[in-house]
Amino acid sequence: MKKTLLLTHEYFPFAGGIATYCYGIFRNFNDQDYLVATDQKMIQSGLNTIRVKLLTKFLRPRWLIGLWAVNKIVNKYAIQQIFTPHIFPLGQIAYQLYEWYKIPYIISLHGLDINLALAKNPVLTKAILNHASQIVVNSQTTKNLLPLNEIKTPITIITPYFDQRQADASKVQAIQNQYGNQDIILTVGRLVKRKNQESVIRALAAMPEQKITYLIIGDGPDRNRLQQLTEELKVADRVKFLTAISHDDLPNYYQAAKLFVMPTLQLNGDIEGYGIVYLESAYYGLPAIVSRGSSAEEIFISENSAIFVDPNNLQQLTDAIQSALANAEKRQTIADNSWAITQKLEDWSAKAKILEKLLV
């Protein structure tokens, strides 16, 4: 394949979906075939990774400094094409370099980015998408957000996969012991409104007699508001915010819990394009409560592989949690069916082969 520059704000070891997606695919390519350029703070420059300044508040447009930096990288490393999972502003950089040097670029889309870009500058967004050599989307749900009648660029769906790590039985037991006779329910994801941890907290408050501990793994801009909500609803002692759980430790929490709950919302075009955590919960044998009408339906393809709820219906969510916790046989059936789905999925290496055919 042509020497490719992955231009991204997020990359491993960052735990977000875009970082996981890009790392999962690109690590399967030969080292000499790609280079990663990122402004992610936790990354150090290395064999395949260059940390660069892509944005600044001292220039307008803010991405102009990134354009200069990427231009130097393109010339120094003989980059032949660019792959970026961001329309704004990194897609603008790729588009400008295409205008200057006719370097092809691929845009990868994950959900939220599409409607935000279309709302910000619809003309430029469509120009960036239409001048790309390919558009890669992470789900059919994400593809449906595109104005397909106005996009001429070929679109390929490459769904994510996940990394299979083993749980440690002694650590699983230690987590369960920590919360005594409480039923553990779990959400893993960034603390943003779309993930809808708020509704789970409110459902917990509606079940004051239930012996439930709600573990929220992740961090984000909504943390302070959610913590304040637990105080207001008097459930702070039953909700634990775990902001520093490692990739290696995460399987222990999946296996310690009885139920995974993430009924995501659609908020003005902000959607869950594809939840890798749904695959992880299924792989570790944890039945999930998810949103009807969301991308989760692309993963859990039958009513017997997840519990579907209206994420805006608090009573329905509360009833679903209570019913699932009270019925071990139901939980096991859902867990078995969802686990079986994960066994039929193509892994990251197979996803890389799909993308490699586009990076010609």
N, C-alpha and C positions, 0 to 999 in steps of 0.2 A: 504494500500500500504506500501511498505518498506520505512523505514526512508531515505529520499532523501536529498542530498546536492545539492542545486543549486549554481554552481560555475560560476560566471560571473563578467565581468568588468563593466557591465551596469545594473542598476536597478532603479526603481522608487525612487525619483522623477525626475531622468534624463529623458529627453523628447525623446530620440532616439527610433527607431523601436525595437531594441532588448530589451531594458529596458521595453518598453510598453508591448511587447509580453510576456516576462517572468513574469512580475508583473500581467498582465491580467489573466494569467493561474494560477500561483501558489497561488494567494490570495484566490482562490476558494478551496484550500486544507485545511484540518484541521491543526491547528498550530503545533500539535505534530508530524505531518507526514513529515515536511520538515524544512530545515534550509538554509538560504542564506549566502554565503560567497562572499564578494566583496571588491575590493579596490577602489570603487567609493568614491571620496572625500566628496560629499555632504550627505553621509549616516552616521548615527550614529548607533552604535551597539544597538540592542534591542531584543525583545522577539524572533523574527525569523531571525534576521539579525546580522551577525558578520562582522565587517570591519577588513580586514587583509591585510598585505603587500604581494602581489602576484608576484611582479617583482622588480628587483633592478639592478642598473647599476654597482654595485660593485662586482658582481659575474658572472661567466659564467658556465653554461647557466643562463640567467637572471631570469628564472622561478624556479631556484633551491630553492630560499627562499620561494616561493609559495608552492612548493612540501612539504617542511618541515612543513609549517603552516597548509596546508590542511591535511597532515598526522596526525597532532595533533588533528585537529577537527574531523576527521574520528574516531579516537580512543576515544576521550572524549565523543562524542555524539552518539556513536554506529551507525554511518552512514552505511547504507546497499547498497546504490547505489548513483551514481553521475549523474547529468544532467548539461551539459554545452553548451552554444551557441557559443563556440569558438574552432576551431581546434588547432590553435597556439595562445598562448602557453598553454592555460588551458586544451585543449584536451590532450596535452602531459602529464600533471599532472595526469589526469584521467587514461590515458593509463599506466603510470608508477605504479600507485596504483593498477590497475588491474593485472599488472605483479607481483607485490609483494603479494597482498592479494586476488586476484580474485574478487575484488569488481566490479560489473558490472557498466557500464556507458552508457549514451545516449548522442549522439552528435546532437545538433540542428543547422541547417544551414539556412542562410538567404540571400545568394547571393554572395556578394563580397568575403566572406571568402574562398569559394571553390577554385576559380582559383588562388587566392593569395597563398594559401597553396600548391596547386599542382605545382605552379611555383617555390616556395621556396624549397620544399623537397617532390617530388612526392612519393617516396618510403615510407617515414614516414607517409605522409598524408593518403595513402591507408592502411597502417598498423593500424593507429588510427581508421579509418572508419570501417575497416573489423573486428576489435576486439570489437567494440561497440556492445551492445546488440540490440540497435535500432538506426536508424537515423530518425530524424524528420526534415522535410523541410516545409517552409512557403508557397510554391506554386509549381505548376507544372513547372514553369519557372526555379525555383531554382533546382528542381530535375533533369531537363534536363542538368544542368551543370556537374553533376556527371558522371564519367566514369562507367556507369551502368554495362558494361560487366566485370568490374574488382571488383565490390563491391558485396559482398555476404550478407551483413547485410540487414535485412528487413527495408524498407523505408516507412514512413507514412507521408502523407501531412496533416498538421494542419494549416490552414490559420488563420491569425489574425482577431481580431474583433476591436472594438473601444468603448470608453466610451461615453455614451450619456449624455451630459451636456446641460442645457437650456441656451439659449441666453437671455440677458437682453435688452428689447426693447429700453429703454432709453439710454443705452450705445451704442447700434447699431446706433441709431439716432445721438448720439454725434460723433461717428466715421465718419459717412457720412457728418455731418455738418463741421467737421474739414477740409475735403477736398473739400468743396463747391460743385461746379457743375461738379467735375471731376468724371469720371467712375473709380471705383476702381477694379483693377485686383490683384490677390493674389497668392503667392506661400508660402507654409509652408514646411520647411525641412532644413536639415543641409546645410550649405554653402560649398558644395563640387562640383567639376566639373560635376559629374554624374547627379546631380539634374538639371543642365542646366539653372540656373537663367541667365546665360550669354546671351543665345539666346533670352530670353524674354526682357532683357535690350536692345539688339541690335534691336529687333523688335520695341520696343518703340521709339528708335532713328529714325527708318524708318517711323514713323508716327508723325512728328513734329506738325502737325495741330490738332491731336486728343487730346481731353481733358481727359487724362488718368493719374491716379496716380497708380504706381506699388508698392504694399506693399510686402516686403520680410520678413517673420517671421522665425527666426531661426538664428543660428550662426555657425561658423566653420572656418576651415583654409583658405577658399577661400574669406573671407570677404574683406580683404584689396584689393585684386586684383579686386573684383567686384566693390568696391567703387571707385577705381581708374578708372575703365572702365566707370563708369557713368560720371566722370569728363571729360574724354577724348571725350565722345560722347555727352557731354553737355546736359545730362538728369538728373543730380544729384538732381535738384529741383523736379523731377517727380518720383524719386525712393526713397523709405523710407526703411531703414534697421531697423527692430524692433527685437531686440535681447533678450528682457526680457518679452515677453508676457506669462502670466501664463496659465496653463491648463484651469482654470475656465474662463479666459477672451477670449480664442481662439474662442469659438462659436460666440461671438459678431463680430469678424472680418470676419468669414465665412459669416455671414448674412448681413454684411455691404457691402460686395463686390458684383460685378456683374458677375465675371468670375474667376475661378480657373485655373491657367496655370502652369503645370509642365511637360514639354516634356522631360523626362529623356533620358540620353544617355547610350549606352553600350560602355565602355572604357576598352579595353584589359581585358575583363572578369568581369569588375566592373559593375554590373547591379543593377537595382532596383528589388529586389526579390519580394517584395509586399509592395505597398504603403498604409499604414493605413490612411494617409491623404486623399487619394482618397475616402475612405469610409466616412470620416468625412465631406468632402466637399459635397458629395452626400446627406448625412443625413441632412445637414443644408440647402439643397435646392440650392446649388451653382453648376451650370454647369461647366464641366471641359474640358480643352484641354490637351490631353495626347498623348503619343508616340505610333504610330502603331508598332506592333511587340514586344511590351514589356509586362510585367506582368499586366499592366493596362487592357489588353484585357481579363484577367481572371476575372476582377472585372466588367468592363463595357462590357457586353457580346453582345451588339448590337450597330450598328452605331447610334441608336437613344438615347443612354444613355450617350454618350460622343462625343467630337469632336476629331478625330484621325488625327495626322499629322506626317510627317517625321521630326524627331527632328533635322536632319542635313540640312533641307531645310528652310532657314530663310524666304524666300518669302512666302512659304506655311504657316508658323507659323504667319507671319504678316497678311496675308489675313484672316486666321482663326480668329484672335483676332478682326480684323476690322468687319468681317462679323457677328460674334457673338454679338458684342456690338451694332451693327446696327439693330439687329433683336430680339426684346424682346420676340416674340412668339416662335422663335426657342430656345431661352435660356430656356423659361418656359417648353417647351416640353422635352428638355434634362434633366432639373432639376427634373421634375415629374418622368421620367423613371428611372433615377439613384436613386432617393429617394425610389422608389418602390423596387429596388434591395436590398437596405439596410434592408428593412422590412422582407426579406425572409432569412436573414443570421442567422446562429447559433451564440449565444452570447458567452462570455468568459466562463461561467459555462459549456456550452456544449463542448467547446474546452478542458476544464479541464478534463471532463469525458473521452474524447478520450485519452488524455495523461495518465490519471490514469490507464487505462487498460494496458498501456505499462510499468508502474511503479510497476510491481507486484513482 
